[in-house]
Amino acid sequence: MLEMNQTVLPVIPLVGTVLYPGLILPLSIGRPRSVKACMAAWEAPEKMIAIFTQRQSESADPGPADLCDVGVRALVRSLTAREHSLEVVVQGIDRVRSVEFCQVDPFMITRADSLLFP
């Protein structure tokens, strides 16, 4: 049986990479909106972020329409700031489906359903 729980999360789009639940992945974050989204997640008590793969890698500044509908809710385990970028380590928690994007600037925020399979 499928259960759904909604959460509101900052969003990071990934190019050419897919994060799966349970996987720990180091990422270099350089896009200004993604840096802001990571910082917002890092400063929140839960340290959670939604990660979605871009449909097309050509978009340098993707919006909601450029992202896959299903992504992963992830825990930001560590964050190291560089001059104009971040080095983060994320751990996939569960799959999420974006219901709506609540905000696009200064970074994307989605309201998402967690897709839990007991």
Residue frames relative to the residue before (quaternion, step in Angstrom):
aa qw qx qy qz dx dy dz
M 1.0000 0.0000 0.0000 0.0000 0.00 0.00 0.00
L 0.3662 -0.7386 0.5350 0.1846 3.56 -1.03 0.88
E 0.1163 -0.7681 0.6271 0.0565 3.59 -0.89 0.98
M 0.1186 -0.7907 0.5952 0.0802 3.57 -1.14 0.60
N 0.0267 -0.7552 0.6549 -0.0077 3.54 -1.08 0.89
Q 0.2890 -0.7829 0.5255 0.1655 3.58 -0.80 0.98
T 0.0121 -0.7658 0.6430 -0.0070 3.52 -1.16 0.77
V 0.3162 -0.7000 0.6025 0.2167 3.55 -1.30 0.40
L 0.0363 0.8338 -0.5395 0.1119 3.56 -0.59 1.21
P 0.4855 -0.5935 0.5394 0.3479 3.58 -1.21 0.51
V 0.3023 -0.7805 0.5325 0.1261 3.59 -1.12 0.70
I 0.0894 -0.7362 0.6676 0.0650 3.52 -1.20 0.78
P 0.2422 -0.7451 0.5998 0.1628 3.60 -0.85 0.95
L 0.1837 -0.7709 0.6005 0.1065 3.59 -1.03 0.80
V 0.2808 -0.7394 0.5902 0.1614 3.56 -1.12 0.74
G 0.8749 0.0409 -0.0377 0.4811 3.57 -0.81 1.03
T 0.6847 0.4107 -0.2797 0.5332 3.59 1.23 0.32
V 0.1330 -0.7683 0.6216 0.0751 3.55 -1.09 0.75
L 0.2214 -0.7503 0.6103 0.1252 3.56 -0.93 0.94
Y 0.1715 -0.7801 0.5962 0.0810 3.57 -0.98 0.89
P 0.6098 -0.5300 0.4208 0.4127 3.60 -1.18 0.44
G 0.7818 0.3022 -0.2544 0.4824 3.57 -0.96 0.95
L 0.6242 0.5504 -0.3372 0.4401 3.60 1.19 -0.45
I 0.2167 -0.7339 0.6293 0.1359 3.57 -1.07 0.81
L 0.0060 -0.8302 0.5508 -0.0857 3.55 -0.69 1.17
P 0.2847 -0.7244 0.5939 0.2037 3.62 -0.89 0.88
L 0.0700 -0.8019 0.5933 0.0063 3.57 -0.98 0.87
S 0.2506 -0.6986 0.6442 0.1850 3.54 -1.23 0.63
I 0.1203 -0.8057 0.5798 0.0151 3.55 -0.60 1.19
G 0.0003 0.8441 -0.5344 0.0434 3.57 -0.60 1.13
R 0.5716 0.5824 -0.3967 0.4205 3.62 1.13 -0.47
P 0.5560 -0.6509 0.3944 0.3341 3.61 -0.82 0.93
R 0.6692 0.4843 -0.3183 0.4651 3.63 0.93 -0.82
S 0.6543 0.5045 -0.3155 0.4668 3.59 1.03 -0.72
V 0.6044 0.5392 -0.3487 0.4716 3.58 1.07 -0.70
K 0.6675 0.4950 -0.2968 0.4705 3.59 0.91 -0.91
A 0.6413 0.5194 -0.3232 0.4632 3.60 1.01 -0.79
C 0.6497 0.5110 -0.3109 0.4693 3.60 0.98 -0.85
M 0.6593 0.5064 -0.3111 0.4605 3.57 0.94 -0.87
A 0.6313 0.5239 -0.3278 0.4685 3.59 1.03 -0.77
A 0.6589 0.4931 -0.3078 0.4775 3.59 0.96 -0.84
W 0.6594 0.5266 -0.3059 0.4409 3.59 0.92 -0.91
E 0.7067 0.4613 -0.2573 0.4707 3.58 1.03 -0.79
A 0.5829 0.5676 -0.3731 0.4460 3.62 1.24 -0.30
P 0.6088 -0.5874 0.3809 0.3732 3.62 -1.06 0.62
E 0.7073 0.4683 -0.2706 0.4552 3.63 1.00 -0.79
K 0.2164 -0.8110 0.5042 0.2030 3.60 1.22 -0.60
M 0.4188 0.7092 -0.4555 0.3377 3.59 1.08 0.80
I 0.0380 -0.7738 0.6321 -0.0158 3.52 -1.18 0.75
A 0.3434 -0.7005 0.5768 0.2423 3.58 -1.22 0.47
I 0.1218 -0.7903 0.5995 0.0342 3.55 -0.90 0.99
F 0.0227 -0.7951 0.6043 -0.0456 3.54 -0.74 1.17
T 0.4121 -0.6865 0.5417 0.2559 3.57 -1.08 0.73
Q 0.4582 -0.6603 0.5228 0.2842 3.57 -1.07 0.79
R 0.5006 -0.6452 0.4899 0.3051 3.57 -1.09 0.75
Q 0.7849 0.1170 -0.0349 0.6075 3.58 0.96 -0.92
S 0.4079 -0.7432 0.4768 0.2321 3.58 -0.83 0.93
E 0.5250 0.6758 -0.4000 0.3281 3.62 1.21 -0.25
S 0.6328 0.5590 -0.3429 0.4118 3.60 1.06 -0.65
A 0.3003 -0.7753 0.5347 0.1514 3.57 -0.63 1.18
D 0.7771 0.1633 -0.0892 0.6013 3.60 1.18 -0.55
P 0.0912 -0.8606 0.4988 0.0478 3.59 0.46 1.21
G 0.2467 -0.7324 0.6166 0.1498 3.50 -1.27 0.62
P 0.7765 -0.3566 0.2343 0.4636 3.58 -1.25 -0.07
A 0.6649 0.5164 -0.3116 0.4407 3.62 0.97 -0.79
D 0.6531 0.5305 -0.3064 0.4450 3.60 1.21 -0.43
L 0.6672 0.5219 -0.2887 0.4463 3.61 1.27 -0.21
C 0.5506 -0.5671 0.4909 0.3665 3.55 -1.23 0.51
D 0.5570 -0.6394 0.4237 0.3183 3.59 -1.13 0.65
V 0.7496 0.3102 -0.1757 0.5576 3.58 1.12 -0.67
G 0.0380 0.7881 -0.6108 0.0659 3.54 -0.92 0.99
V 0.5187 -0.6222 0.4867 0.3270 3.55 -1.20 -0.55
R 0.3361 -0.6659 0.6242 0.2323 3.53 -1.11 0.78
A 0.0398 -0.8287 0.5566 -0.0421 3.55 -0.77 1.07
L 0.3953 -0.6699 0.5813 0.2389 3.50 -1.30 0.58
V 0.3052 -0.7153 0.5952 0.2023 3.57 -0.90 0.93
R 0.2135 -0.8340 0.5017 0.0846 3.58 -0.25 1.30
S 0.7884 -0.0571 0.0329 0.6117 3.59 1.09 -0.67
L 0.0844 -0.7796 0.6201 0.0240 3.52 -1.24 0.57
T 0.0270 -0.7741 0.6322 -0.0157 3.55 -0.88 1.03
A 0.2914 -0.7736 0.5416 0.1525 3.56 -0.69 1.11
R 0.1650 -0.7319 0.6550 0.0894 3.52 -1.10 0.86
E 0.7677 -0.3593 0.2347 0.4759 3.62 -1.25 -0.12
H 0.8191 0.0150 0.0214 0.5730 3.62 0.77 -1.00
S 0.7334 0.3553 -0.2199 0.5363 3.59 1.19 0.34
L 0.3230 -0.7127 0.5843 0.2152 3.52 -1.38 0.01
E 0.2059 -0.6952 0.6662 0.1748 3.52 -1.27 0.50
V 0.0287 0.8117 -0.5800 0.0624 3.58 -0.58 1.15
V 0.2083 -0.7120 0.6499 0.1652 3.51 -1.33 0.41
V 0.0620 -0.8031 0.5926 -0.0061 3.56 -0.72 1.12
Q 0.1833 -0.7504 0.6242 0.1169 3.53 -1.26 0.56
G 0.4051 -0.7197 0.5150 0.2296 3.57 -0.70 1.12
I 0.2380 -0.7850 0.5619 0.1070 3.56 -0.90 0.98
D 0.7599 -0.2395 0.1877 0.5744 3.59 0.68 -1.09
R 0.5841 -0.5742 0.4354 0.3735 3.54 -1.28 0.29
V 0.0911 -0.7800 0.6175 0.0445 3.54 -1.17 0.71
R 0.2240 -0.7284 0.6286 0.1553 3.53 -1.26 0.53
S 0.4057 -0.7131 0.5179 0.2423 3.57 -0.79 1.03
V 0.2597 -0.7612 0.5803 0.1282 3.55 -0.86 1.05
E 0.7599 -0.1973 0.1414 0.6030 3.56 0.99 -0.91
F 0.3871 -0.6754 0.5691 0.2647 3.53 -1.23 0.50
C 0.3053 -0.7825 0.5259 0.1339 3.55 -0.62 1.23
Q 0.7940 0.0546 0.0295 0.6047 3.56 1.15 -0.66
V 0.2005 -0.7726 0.5901 0.1208 3.57 -1.13 0.69
D 0.7916 0.1526 -0.0819 0.5859 3.60 1.04 -0.74
P 0.5306 -0.1252 -0.8382 0.0136 1.68 -2.07 1.39
F 0.7656 0.0759 -0.1107 0.6292 3.62 1.31 -0.07
M 0.5749 -0.6117 0.4190 0.3461 3.57 -1.20 0.48
I 0.0503 -0.7453 0.6644 0.0238 3.52 -1.20 0.79
T 0.1080 -0.8010 0.5871 0.0444 3.56 -0.91 0.92
R 0.2980 -0.6491 0.6542 0.2490 3.49 -1.33 0.44
A 0.0090 -0.8451 0.5289 -0.0770 3.56 -0.50 1.20
D 0.3678 -0.6796 0.5905 0.2326 3.52 -1.27 0.58
S 0.3226 -0.7025 0.5960 0.2171 3.57 -0.90 0.92
L 0.2393 -0.7656 0.5835 0.1269 3.55 -0.85 1.00
L 0.0184 -0.8260 0.5608 -0.0548 3.55 -0.19 1.31
F 0.1169 -0.7849 0.6071 0.0415 3.54 -0.87 1.00
P 0.2407 -0.8073 0.5188 0.1453 3.63 -0.21 1.20
